[in-house]
Amino acid sequence: MSVNAAADAGRVTGRSQAKASRRAALLAAAARLFAERGFNGVSIEDLGAAAGVSGPAVYRHFSSKHAVLSALLTGVSQDLLDGGRAVVDSSPDPEDALRGLIEFHVDFALSNPDVIRVHDRDLDSLPPEESAHVRDLQRQYVEVWVAVLSQMLPAQDTPRLRMRAHAAFGLINSTPHSLHRGKRQRDKGWRRNLLEQMAWAALKAE
């Protein structure tokens, strides 16, 4: 590769990284603002200002405010599915897999409280086909848990195992609704341990 070609490639890589960074900043701002005000209470200009760009500059990354919401909720749902599968694939036995899934989901809940609030309140603001895609990813994530639980509790039928998984999600995901933003980081250690213990007890309850 010539010196000029290498320089051009470096500039392209730099621009790509900057674009990805701005997109990530916009999504982080969207999670925070949507959680605080609701999807309908936030404008494109608000998103741009929170991410340090102008309102029109948002359209270089997303075609609309709905596209921002879709990227936020689709992205996190895909991350949960991929992460859950990775936990199971790397676990030596079902018990280790279940404990790993609990730790993984607790970490997600404590690290992404705003996204959980946005999902609970604003998922139905998406167009039907995009909302359906998010729900499909989430159903697949539930089935990752159900598959592990079926090995731990072979006498239980699938609907009961699915109910256990949903109950654990409800327990873990309720945390962002009960915490003030300023306390979240300070309380994270003991809260993590308590959530993991409670989720394990709920999933294994007779």
C-alpha positions as CSV (number, residue, x, y, z in Angstrom):
1,M,0.0,0.0,0.0
2,S,1.3,3.4,-0.9
3,V,1.8,6.2,1.6
4,N,-1.1,8.2,0.0
5,A,-3.4,5.1,0.1
6,A,-2.5,4.4,3.7
7,A,-3.3,8.1,4.6
8,D,-6.6,7.9,2.8
9,A,-7.5,4.7,4.5
10,G,-6.6,6.2,7.9
11,R,-8.9,9.2,7.2
12,V,-11.8,6.9,6.2
13,T,-11.3,4.9,9.4
14,G,-11.2,8.0,11.4
15,R,-14.4,9.3,9.9
16,S,-16.1,6.0,10.4
17,Q,-15.0,5.9,14.1
18,A,-16.2,9.5,14.6
19,K,-19.6,8.7,12.9
20,A,-20.0,5.6,15.1
21,S,-19.1,7.7,18.2
22,R,-21.7,10.4,17.4
23,R,-24.3,7.7,16.7
24,A,-23.6,6.1,20.1
25,A,-23.8,9.5,21.8
26,L,-27.2,10.2,20.2
27,L,-28.5,6.8,21.4
28,A,-27.2,7.5,24.9
29,A,-28.9,10.9,24.9
30,A,-32.1,9.4,23.6
31,A,-32.2,6.8,26.3
32,R,-31.7,9.5,29.0
33,L,-34.2,12.0,27.5
34,F,-36.9,9.5,26.6
35,A,-36.6,8.0,30.1
36,E,-37.0,11.4,31.7
37,R,-39.7,13.0,29.4
38,G,-41.2,10.2,27.4
39,F,-40.8,9.7,23.6
40,N,-43.4,12.3,22.7
41,G,-41.8,14.9,25.1
42,V,-38.5,14.9,23.2
43,S,-37.7,16.7,19.9
44,I,-35.0,16.0,17.4
45,E,-33.5,19.3,18.4
46,D,-33.4,18.1,22.1
47,L,-31.6,15.0,21.0
48,G,-29.0,16.9,19.0
49,A,-28.4,19.4,21.8
50,A,-27.9,16.6,24.4
51,A,-25.4,14.9,22.1
52,G,-23.5,18.1,21.2
53,V,-24.8,18.4,17.6
54,S,-27.4,20.5,15.8
55,G,-30.9,19.1,15.3
56,P,-30.5,18.7,11.5
57,A,-27.2,16.8,12.1
58,V,-29.2,14.1,13.8
59,Y,-30.6,13.2,10.3
60,R,-27.1,12.2,9.2
61,H,-27.4,9.2,11.5
62,F,-31.2,8.5,11.8
63,S,-34.0,9.2,9.4
64,S,-36.5,10.2,12.1
65,K,-37.1,10.3,15.8
66,H,-38.8,6.9,15.5
67,A,-35.7,5.5,13.9
68,V,-33.7,6.6,17.0
69,L,-36.2,4.8,19.2
70,S,-36.1,1.7,17.0
71,A,-32.3,1.6,16.9
72,L,-32.2,1.9,20.7
73,L,-34.7,-0.8,21.5
74,T,-33.7,-3.2,18.6
75,G,-30.0,-2.8,19.5
76,V,-30.4,-3.6,23.2
77,S,-32.7,-6.5,22.4
78,Q,-30.2,-8.0,20.0
79,D,-27.4,-7.5,22.5
80,L,-29.4,-9.4,25.2
81,L,-30.0,-12.3,22.8
82,D,-26.4,-12.4,21.6
83,G,-25.1,-12.1,25.1
84,G,-27.4,-14.7,26.6
85,R,-26.5,-17.2,23.9
86,A,-22.8,-16.5,24.5
87,V,-23.2,-17.1,28.3
88,V,-24.9,-20.5,27.6
89,D,-22.3,-21.5,25.0
90,S,-19.5,-20.9,27.4
91,S,-21.0,-22.6,30.4
92,P,-19.9,-26.2,31.3
93,D,-23.3,-27.2,32.7
94,P,-26.9,-26.0,33.1
95,E,-26.5,-24.6,36.7
96,D,-23.5,-22.6,35.6
97,A,-25.4,-21.4,32.6
98,L,-28.4,-20.2,34.7
99,R,-26.2,-18.4,37.2
100,G,-24.4,-16.8,34.3
101,L,-27.6,-15.7,32.7
102,I,-28.8,-14.1,36.0
103,E,-25.5,-12.3,36.4
104,F,-25.6,-11.1,32.8
105,H,-29.2,-9.8,33.1
106,V,-28.6,-8.1,36.4
107,D,-25.6,-6.4,35.0
108,F,-27.7,-5.2,32.0
109,A,-30.5,-3.9,34.3
110,L,-28.1,-2.0,36.6
111,S,-26.1,-0.6,33.6
112,N,-29.1,0.4,31.4
113,P,-31.9,1.6,33.7
114,D,-33.0,4.3,31.2
115,V,-33.4,1.8,28.4
116,I,-35.6,-0.3,30.6
117,R,-37.9,2.6,31.4
118,V,-38.0,3.6,27.7
119,H,-38.9,0.0,26.7
120,D,-41.7,-0.2,29.3
121,R,-43.3,3.1,28.3
122,D,-42.5,3.7,24.7
123,L,-42.2,0.4,22.8
124,D,-45.7,0.9,21.4
125,S,-44.6,4.2,19.9
126,L,-42.8,2.2,17.3
127,P,-44.5,1.3,14.0
128,P,-46.1,-2.1,14.3
129,E,-43.5,-4.0,12.2
130,E,-40.6,-2.6,14.2
131,S,-42.3,-3.2,17.5
132,A,-43.0,-6.8,16.4
133,H,-39.3,-7.2,15.5
134,V,-38.2,-6.1,19.0
135,R,-40.7,-8.4,20.6
136,D,-39.5,-11.3,18.5
137,L,-35.9,-10.7,19.6
138,Q,-37.1,-10.7,23.2
139,R,-39.1,-13.9,22.8
140,Q,-35.9,-15.6,21.5
141,Y,-34.1,-14.3,24.6
142,V,-36.7,-15.8,26.8
143,E,-36.3,-19.1,25.1
144,V,-32.6,-19.1,25.8
145,W,-33.5,-19.1,29.5
146,V,-36.3,-21.6,29.0
147,A,-33.9,-24.1,27.4
148,V,-31.6,-23.9,30.4
149,L,-34.4,-24.1,32.9
150,S,-35.7,-27.2,31.1
151,Q,-32.5,-29.0,32.0
152,M,-32.6,-27.8,35.6
153,L,-36.2,-28.6,36.1
154,P,-37.1,-31.4,33.7
155,A,-40.4,-32.2,35.3
156,Q,-41.7,-28.7,34.6
157,D,-43.6,-28.0,31.3
158,T,-42.6,-25.2,29.0
159,P,-45.3,-22.7,30.0
160,R,-44.3,-22.9,33.6
161,L,-40.7,-22.5,32.8
162,R,-41.5,-19.5,30.6
163,M,-43.4,-18.0,33.5
164,R,-40.4,-18.5,35.8
165,A,-38.2,-16.6,33.3
166,H,-40.7,-13.8,33.0
167,A,-41.0,-13.5,36.7
168,A,-37.2,-13.3,37.1
169,F,-37.1,-10.5,34.4
170,G,-39.8,-8.6,36.2
171,L,-37.9,-8.8,39.5
172,I,-34.6,-7.7,38.0
173,N,-36.0,-5.1,35.6
174,S,-38.1,-3.4,38.3
175,T,-34.9,-2.0,39.9
176,P,-34.6,1.2,37.7
177,H,-38.2,2.2,38.6
178,S,-37.3,2.1,42.4
179,L,-34.0,4.0,42.3
180,H,-33.3,7.7,42.1
181,R,-30.7,8.4,39.4
182,G,-28.1,9.7,41.9
183,K,-28.2,6.6,44.0
184,R,-27.8,4.0,41.3
185,Q,-24.0,3.8,41.1
186,R,-23.5,4.1,44.9
187,D,-25.9,1.2,45.6
188,K,-24.8,-1.0,42.7
189,G,-22.7,-3.5,44.7
190,W,-25.1,-4.7,47.3
191,R,-28.1,-4.4,45.0
192,R,-26.4,-6.6,42.4
193,N,-25.8,-9.4,45.0
194,L,-29.4,-9.1,46.3
195,L,-30.9,-9.3,42.9
196,E,-28.9,-12.3,41.9
197,Q,-29.8,-14.2,45.0
198,M,-33.5,-13.3,44.7
199,A,-33.6,-14.2,41.0
200,W,-31.9,-17.6,41.7
201,A,-34.5,-18.3,44.5
202,A,-37.4,-17.4,42.2
203,L,-36.2,-19.5,39.3
204,K,-35.6,-22.5,41.5
205,A,-38.7,-22.2,43.8
206,E,-40.6,-25.5,44.3
